[in-house]
Structures are given as structure tokens and as C-alpha cells.
Amino acid sequence: MKVRLTAKVLIAIAVTLSVGFACLGGLSLYLSYSSMLDLQRAAARQSAASIVHDLIELKMKGDFQAFNSYVDQAVKNGQALKIQLFHPDGKQYEGSETSELVKQAVEAGVQKEQNISIDGKSALVLATPLQHEERCNACHSSSVGKFLGGLQLTTSVEDGVAKAKKLALVLTGVGVFFFFVIIGVLYLLISRLVVRPIRELSVQVEDIAKGEGDLTRVLPVRSDDEIGHLAAEVNHLTQTVRQIIASLYQQACVLGGNTCEL
């Protein structure tokens, strides 16, 4: 009975805790993962904004040699994976690639971003429209439009993704560890506070039922709860049975004496 009752109670508690841990743990992992990625993307945006600002200044000055050197150095230092210039229609300057993101940024007049995967690694693409300023008229026609094109910068956010995954694994491991700790503590508490008193009551009642029990035995009442009340009632039952047996014994003796007199 001990195993069956303990197992039933633990299964019920384990299922409840599992659902609770799954919901809270899943939400916690999602929020932690999202926060870590957001921080990484924010850092990438800040770094990209600085690079874009410097590149735009070099581009506006018409110093293409310095511009190309800056691009090569930024890629070499790992500040960016790729830096490209595009026309307003999304076609690359001195290249064959096209960028729908740059086209959208130029049409909207605001910076656009997109999350992509390069060789299985997470990356962030930032497309910044290049405004046609008055100083640009020396190299570009004034009829070009409000924007000369766009600068697209691709930067890696793989470090943030890796840290977020590591954090998720750590939180999962900690959650699983404490789950089993809680189950173990509950097992000990249930075994000592619930199952053991019930087992003692079961043994006492079973002895009485078989007619071989010690009717002078009194079960200890350790609490004022339902189990303690049940133990007190079993003691009362034992006392009542003992009194009945004693009364029957006395009556049998009286009948036996009367029979002998006859």
C-alpha cells in the first residue's frame, strides 16, 4: 500500500509540477532568449550605425580610396561581414547583386533591417538610405531624387545567439535539477507524514480483522488533522472491541458457573 499510495500522490504532484515548470520555464526561456538576442542586435545596430556614419561621410567627400579601405578594414576586423552600396532601384554599384531591402529603405526613407542566416549562422542586415544632399551635386545630378541609393551592412549576431542558447541550456538544467529535488523532498515528506501513519492504522485494523491483534496496543496520535483523527477513532474502536470481549468473557464465566451449579 505504501508504494502504491506514494506513487499515486507523487505522480499527481509530478504531473502538476511538470505542467507548471513547463509553462513558467518555457516563458522564462523565451524571455531570456529574446532579451539576449535583442541586446546583441542593439549592439550590432549601434556598431553598424557608427560604421555607416563614417562610410557616408567618406562617400560624400568622394574619397573612394579611403571608403574602400575603410570597408576592407571593417570586414577584416569583424565589425561587419559585408558592406555594399546599391542604387535606389536595389542594384549594386559595380556589382551584379540586387537588394530588395535597400529598395524598400529608399522608398520608405528610413533604415530597414532583416534577420538572415549565412552558412547556418545568424546575421543582421541593415539597409540605410543615402540622402541626396546639396554637397552631392558636385558628383550627382540634382534630378536624381531625394536619395542617391542605399548602403547595406551585414553583421553577425551569432555570438548573441550562442550566448542565448547557452543561457537556455543552463536554465533548463537548473530547472530539471530543482524539479527532481522537489520531488525527492515531497517523497520523504509524504512517506513520513502521510503514508507511515496510514500504514500503521492499516496494520492495526488488519490485526483486529484477523482476530490475532493486540487489543491493548494504542496507536500514537501525532497530529490534529484527519489522519490523527482517524488514529484516535481506531484506538476508540480497539477499546470498544476490547470491552466487548471482556464483557463476553465475564458473561461466559457467569454462564459456566451457573451451569456447574445445575
N, C-alpha and C positions, 0 to 999 in steps of 0.2 A: 504494500500500500504506500510505503514511504516513497519508493521510486516513482510509482505512478502519479501520486499527488504532486510531488515535487516537479516531476517532468511536465505535468499539465500546467501548473502555475508558471513555471519558467518559460514554457512555450508561449503562453499567453502574454507574459511580460516581454519576452524577446521579440515577438511579432510587433507589439505596440512600440517598443523602443526602436525596432528596425525602421518602422514607418516614420517615427519622429526623427530619428537620426538621418534617414534618407532625405526627408523634406528639408530639415534645417541644414544638414550637411551639403546637400545639393545647392541650396540657396547661398550658403556661405562660400562654397567653391566658386559658384558663378560670379558672385560679387567680388571675391578676391581676384579671380582670373581677369574679370573685366577691368577692375581698378588697376591691376598691374599693367595690362595692355594699354589702358588709357594714359597712364603715366609714361610708358615707353613711347607712345605715339605723340604725346605732348612734347617730350624731349626731342623726338625726331622732328616735329614741326618747328620747334624753336631753333634747332640747329639748321634745318633747311631754310628757315626764314633768313637767318644770318648769311647763309651761302647765297641765297637768291638775291639778297640786297647787294652783296658785293659784286655778284656777277652782272646785275642790272647796271650798276654804276660803271663797271668796266665796259659793258656793251654800249652804254650811252656815250661813253668817251670815244668809242670807235677803236679802242686799243684791243684788237682781236688777238694779238700775240699774247698779251697779258691775260686776256679772257681764256684762251685755250690752255695756257699754263696753269691758271687757277683751277680750271676744270680737271686737268690731269692730276694736279696735286690733291684736290679734294677726293677724287676717286682712289688715288694711291693711299691716302691716309685713312680711308674707310669712312669718311664723312658722308659719302654718297656712293651708291652702286653705279649710277648712270645719270648724266646731266645732258639734256638735249634742248635744242632750240627748234621751234616749229612756226610755220606761217599761220596766219589767222584761220585758214581752212583746215589746219591739222596736219599739213605736210611738213616733213622735216627739212630744215635748212641743210643743204649739202648732204642729203641722205635720201633714202627710199622709204623710210618708215612713216607711218601716219599715227596720229594720236587723237582719238575721239574725245579724250578727257581735256586736252588743250583746246580743242574746238569749242567744247561746252564752256570752259572757263572764259574764253574770249567772248563768246556770245552773251554770257551772264555778267561778265565784267568783274568776277570775283574768283578767288582761288578755289580750286576744286581738288579733292583728294580721293584716292581709291586704294583699297587694300588688295594686294595681289600675292601670288606665290611664285617664286623664281627658284627652280630646281628644288622644290619641296621646302623652301624657306620663305617665311613671311616677310613681306616688304610693303612699304607705304609709298605711293606715288603722289606727288604734289605738282599740280599744274597752275602756274601763276601767269596771268595775262600781262604782257609788256605794254604799258601805256605809251601812246604816241604823244610825246611832249614837244614843246617848241624847239628845244635844242636838237631834236631828232631831224628837223627839216633840212639840216645840212647834208644828211645822207639819204633821207627818205622824202618822198613827195608828200605834200600836205594833204593830198587827196586820198591817202592810204586808208584813213579811218581813225577811229579812236584808239585802236590797239594795233601795234606792229606785228604781234604774234604772241607766242607764249613760251615760257621756259618750263620744262618738265624735269623734275628731280626725283629720282628713285632712291630711297634709303631703306636700309634693313631695320626691321623691328624683331629680328629673330632672338636677340638677347632677352627682350621683354617677354616673348612667347615662352622661351626656355625657362625663365625665372617663374613665370606664371604656372607652367606645368609642374615645376619642382615644388612650388608652394602648394599646389593642388594635391600632389602626392604626399607631402608632409602632413597636410591637414587630414587627408584620408587615412593615413597610417595612425595618426593620433586619435582620430575618431574611432577607428576599429579597436585600438588598444583599450580605450576607456569604455567602449561598449562591452568588451569581454570582462573588464574589471568590474563593471556594474553588475553584469550577470553573475559573476562569481560571488560578489558581496551579497546579492539578493538570494543566491542559493544557500549560503550559510545562514542568513537571517531567517529564511523560510523554513529551513531544516530545523533550526533550533527553537524558533518561536511559534511555529505553526504545526509542522509535521510531527515533531517529537511528542508534544502533549497529546495530539490526536492518536498517535500510535499507542501511548500508554493507556489512554481510555479504551482503545480497541482491544488491547490485551486483557484489561480488567473485565470488560463486558464478555469477551470470548471465554475467559475462565469461568465466569458465572454461568454462561450458557451451557458449558460442558459439565458443570457440576463438580469441578475439581478446583475451583478457585479458593483463594484465601479471603474469606469474608471479613477478616479483621484488618485487612490492608486498607489504608486510607491514601488516596491519591493526593499529591500536593497541589494546592490551588495557587498558581504563580501569578495570576493576573485577575483583573476585574472585567475582562472582556468576555466575548461569547464562549471562548474556549475555557476560560476559568469558570464561567457559569456552568458549562457542561460538565466539567470535572466535579464541581460541587454537587450537581444533580446525580452523577454516577455514584459518588460517595453516599448520598442520601439513599439511592436505590440499594446499594450494598448493605447499608444499615437496616433498611426495611426488610430485605431478604433475610438478613441475619436474625432479626427479631421474629420474623415469621417462623423460621426454622427452630429457633429457641422455644417459641410458643408451642409449635407442633411437638417438639421433643418432650416438653413438660406435660402436654396433654396425653402423649403416648405413655409416659410413665404413670400418670394417674390411671389410665385405662388398664395398663398392665397390672397395677396394684389391685384394682377392683376385680379384675379377672381372677387373680390369685385368691382373693377372699372368697369368691364364689366357689 
